[in-house]
Each structure stands twice: as C-alpha cells, then as structure tokens.
C-alpha cells in the first residue's frame, strides 16, 4: 500500500466526518466541503491503486 492510497483513505474519512458535522450543525458549506474531500480521497486512492499496478 503506497502513501497515495493511505492519503486517499484519510481524506475520505475526514470528508465523511466533515459532512456529518455539517449535517448535525445544519451548515451546508461543511456538508459540501465534506463531499469534496470524500471525492478527492477517492481520486487519490484510485491513483494509488493504478500506481501500484504499474510498479508491480
């Protein structure tokens, strides 16, 4: 597992937390930020997987 996959997973968790906090506090900007962080994390994780496959 490379660092891109780890960072992607961390970003997804962080995004989920932000999104849930935004829903709890009724802060739509936090919800949007959380969704963006989750999407960014998924992209990083996907990039890491492709990178792993190419280096094997």
C-alpha positions as a Python dict, from the first residue, in 0.01 Angstrom:
ca = {
    (1, 'X'): (0, 0, 0),
    (2, 'X'): (154, 329, -105),
    (3, 'X'): (114, 671, 52),
    (4, 'X'): (-136, 789, -213),
    (5, 'X'): (-380, 515, -116),
    (6, 'X'): (-337, 596, 253),
    (7, 'X'): (-386, 969, 197),
    (8, 'X'): (-693, 893, -11),
    (9, 'X'): (-842, 684, 265),
    (10, 'X'): (-769, 952, 524),
    (11, 'X'): (-929, 1218, 305),
    (12, 'X'): (-1240, 1005, 265),
    (13, 'X'): (-1275, 960, 641),
    (14, 'X'): (-1209, 1329, 701),
    (15, 'X'): (-1467, 1417, 438),
    (16, 'X'): (-1726, 1190, 594),
    (17, 'X'): (-1667, 1349, 934),
    (18, 'X'): (-1698, 1699, 790),
    (19, 'X'): (-2015, 1604, 607),
    (20, 'X'): (-2175, 1455, 917),
    (21, 'X'): (-2072, 1753, 1129),
    (22, 'X'): (-2224, 1985, 872),
    (23, 'X'): (-2550, 1792, 881),
    (24, 'X'): (-2551, 1798, 1261),
    (25, 'X'): (-2491, 2173, 1277),
    (26, 'X'): (-2704, 2245, 968),
    (27, 'X'): (-2402, 2402, 794),
    (28, 'X'): (-2440, 2337, 422),
    (29, 'X'): (-2090, 2464, 341),
    (30, 'X'): (-1942, 2197, 573),
    (31, 'X'): (-2155, 1933, 402),
    (32, 'X'): (-2027, 2048, 62),
    (33, 'X'): (-1665, 2054, 184),
    (34, 'X'): (-1706, 1705, 320),
    (35, 'X'): (-1839, 1576, -10),
    (36, 'X'): (-1546, 1738, -193),
    (37, 'X'): (-1296, 1585, 49),
    (38, 'X'): (-1452, 1242, 0),
    (39, 'X'): (-1435, 1278, -378),
    (40, 'X'): (-1074, 1396, -358),
    (41, 'X'): (-993, 1098, -139),
    (42, 'X'): (-1149, 854, -382),
    (43, 'X'): (-944, 1001, -665),
    (44, 'X'): (-621, 979, -464),
    (45, 'X'): (-696, 622, -365),
    (46, 'X'): (-768, 530, -727),
    (47, 'X'): (-446, 697, -838),
    (48, 'X'): (-257, 497, -575),
    (49, 'X'): (-409, 171, -696),
    (50, 'X'): (-313, 243, -1056),
    (51, 'X'): (34, 342, -944),
    (52, 'X'): (68, 12, -753),
    (53, 'X'): (-39, -190, -1056),
    (54, 'X'): (212, -12, -1280),
    (55, 'X'): (503, -67, -1043),
    (56, 'X'): (434, -438, -992),
}
